[in-house]
Amino acid sequence: MEILSRSDLRAFVLGASVLHELDFSPLDHGIRLDGVPDLDVSWDELAAAVGSAPAGSEVGRRRMARWLLSRRWIAERSMDELTERARPIGLPVGHLLHPGEDWVQLHVLGGALDLGLGFVGLVPGRPDDVVVVPEGVLDAYGLESSRWWPAALSYLEDMGAMAVVRWRRNPRHPLRPMGDCDVVSLLGSAVLRGALAGDQGGMRAIAVPMRSRGWLDLRGIDPAFSLAAAALTEPADRGFTRPLLLTVDEVALVPEGGQPAEVVLRDSAPGTPDLRDVLYR
């Protein structure tokens, strides 16, 4: 793992401040985020913010910005507000927004999906966004996400149950977010997984290339769709790059391999493309 110098960390802070209009002052022991209240952030905390990101990388700049913005947003909320805003959020393992192992409250069996805590309505002007807050940010205020997790998990199962009701009414429609849970987060619901997998004899293949949509009937979708749709989606909004195999207990990526793009290119063009059924919209 690369050990970043203080000048590397300053460059990440400067990039975050320019892009997100964060005012800061340099200190011997780190930086001070100017505002109400002023927030002192140590070098150790800044290093934890970027984790294993290489010096000068876009990943490092994004991580630093999320960390500093989260520090500011959490500081402006009371304990009651944080309790009211705490929500579950699921992310693919290795996702751009994944803050690391300390954030994870539940590893879903299968090795593809992690669940942790987020907060809704922290971002000014975006009241419906659920923001992933790294555990280290909460540690800076003496808080632990475990205090909110039982209620958040219960909320996730409630939203999963509501998603089941909607799916049974329109089984051919894609999965969509429910409440404050996007589709990737909904896959963390045992209630939803049990219903979807049970409908297919205990295991179901689905495609969730973006966090806002999931396709359940892969028989009418080109093999390359999941890969292409994920590649065309902004990294922060991306879901899983490959289809998933779903059981009541597991969420697993299908094995790598094959040549789905070549399979699609071998298909002949339809004679009436304007009349062709489209199952992914």
N, C-alpha and C positions, 0 to 999 in steps of 0.2 A: 504494500500500500504506500502510495506517495505521501510524504510528509510535507505539507504546505508551509511556506514561510509566511511571516506576517505581511510582507508586501503582496503575496498572492491573495491572502485573505482581505487585505485592504482593497485590492482590485475588484474582488467579488462584491464587497460592500459598496464601492463606488458605482459599479454597474447597476446594482439593485436600487441605489438611491436615485440615479438618473432616470431609470425606467419607471420607477414607481413614486417619484417625488418624496423620498424619505430624507429628511434633514438629519444630519448626524455631526457629531464633533469627535475628533480623535482624542483618545486618552492613552496614558502609558499602559494601562492594563486591558485596553480594548477600544470600544467606542461608546458614545452616548447617543442614543436616539432622542432627538429633541422633540418635545411635545408635552402633553399633560396626561400623565406625569412623564418626566424625563426617565429614560431607561438605560441603565448601564449594562453593556453586553461584553463579557470577557473574551479574551482570545480563545480560551478553551471552548467556550460556547460557539464562537464563530467557526472554529474548526469542526465541531460536532455538526453544525448546520450543513456544511458541504459534504461531510462524510468522505467517501472514497473518490469524489469527483476530481479529475485532473485539473491542474492549474490552468486558468484561462478558458475553461470549457463552458459551453452553454448550459450543460447540466448543473455545474457548480453555481452559475449565476442564478438559475431558476431556484435551486435549493436555498441559496442565501436569501433571495427575495421572499420566498415563502416563509422562511424562518423569521426574518425581521418583521414582515407584515403581520404574521401570527402573534409575535411578541407584542406588537402595538395593539392589535385588535383584542387580545385577551386582557391586556391591562385596562382597557376601557370598559370592561364588563364586570358586573357584580357576580357573586357566587350564585345568586338566584337566577340571574339571566343565563349564565352558563349551564345551569341545571336544566332550564327550560329549553335551551337550544341544542343540547347534546343529541347527536344522532349516530346511528351505525352507518358505516360506509365500507364497501368492499372494493378491493383493487386486485388486479392480476399480479401475481408474483413477478417482480422486476419492473413494474410499471413506473413511469416517470414520476408520478406523484407519491409513490410508496416511500414513506419516511424511514423505513428500516425495521429491524426486528423488535426494537423497544416499543414501537407503536402497535404491534399486532396483539389483539385480544384473543383471536381464534384463528388457527390454521384449519381450513376446511380440508378434510381428507381428499387426497388426489393430487395435492401439490401445486394446484393452479391458482387458488383463491385465498386471500387473507382478508380478515375482517378486523376493523379497528374503529376508533372513535373520530367523529368529525363534529362540527358545529354549524348550524344553519344560521344565515343572516348576519354573519360577521362582516362580510364585504360591503362597504358603503355603496348604496345604490343597487345592490344585487341581493335582495332579501331571500330569494329562493335557493341560492347556492349553498351547498354543504361543503365546508372547507376542512381538508385534512390538516390536523394540528399535530406536529411531531411531539412525542412524549417529552423530549428535552425542553420544549417551550413550556409545557405545564410544570415540569420540575422546577423551572426558574421561579415559579410562583408558589412552590410548595404544594402543588396539586397532583393528583393521580387520576388517570382516566378510568381506572378500575371502579371508582366510586360511582360513575355514571353508566358503566357497561351493562349491568343487569337490566336497567330500564331501557337502554338502547336496543339490546337484543330482543326484549319483549316487543318493542315497537317494530323491529324488523319482521318478526313472525306475524304480527298483526297485518303489516303491509303485504307480506307473502300470502296470507289467507285472502286478502282482498284481491290480489293479483290472480289467484286461482279462480275466484268467482268471475272476474272479467274474462279470463281465458276460456272458461267453460261456455260463456255466452258466445264468444267469437273465436273458436279454436284455430282458425286459419289466419288470424291476424297476428302480427309480430308482438312480442312482449314489449311493453312500454313502462316507463317509471311509474311508481305508485307512491303517493305522498312525497316524502323527502328521500326516498330510496330510488336510485337509478337501477337499471337492469342488472348490472354487475353486482350491485349490493343485494338485490333481490335473490340472486342465486345462492346467497348465504342462508336463506330461509329453508329450514327442513320441511316446512309445510308445503312450500312451492315445489321443491325438488321431489318430494314424495308424490305429489299430484302429477307432475309432468312425467316422471319416470314410471309411475304406476300405470299410466295410460298406454305405455309402450312395453309392458311386460317386465318392468324393473330397471330398464336402462333406455336412455333417450339421447340421440345426437342433436345438438343445437348449435347455432352460430351466433355469437355475440361480438361482432367486430368493433362495435362502438358501445359506449356506456349507456346510450339512450335507446337502443333497440336490440331485440333478440329474435332470431328466426327459428321456428320450431319444426318446420316441414322441409328438410333438406333434400327431399326427393325432387322438388321442382326448382332447385337452385343450382346454378353452375358450380362445379367443384372449386373453381378459383375465386368464387365470390367473397368468401370470408377473408382470404388473404388480400385481395384487391381492396375491399372496403376498409379493412384496417389500415392499409398503407395510405389510403386517401384521406383518412381521418386525422385531425390534429392529434399529436402525441398525448396531450393532456386528456383528450376525450376518447382515446382509443380503448377498446376492450381487449378481446383475445384474438391473436393473429391467426389461430387455427380453430376449427370446430371443437366442441366440447362433448364429452360423454358424461351424462348426468345420471346418478342414482340417488336414492334418498339420503345416502351418507357422503357421497363423493362428487367432486367436480374435477374432472381430469381432461387435459388436452389430448386430442388424438395424436398418435405418433407422427413424427416428422417423416417426410419421404414422399415419393410419388411425384408426378409432374402435372398438377391440375391445369396449369395454363395450356399445356400442349393438348390435353384432353379436350378442352373447350375449343381450341383452334381446329381440331379435327372434325368438329360438328359442322354439318352443312347449314347454310343460312336458311331460315324458315321462308316458305313461299309467301306467307302473308304476315310480315312482321308486325303490322299494325293491329292484328287480331290475336297475337300471341299472348297467352296468359303471363302476367307478371306477378310473381309472388313476393318480390322484395321491393318495397316502395319506401 
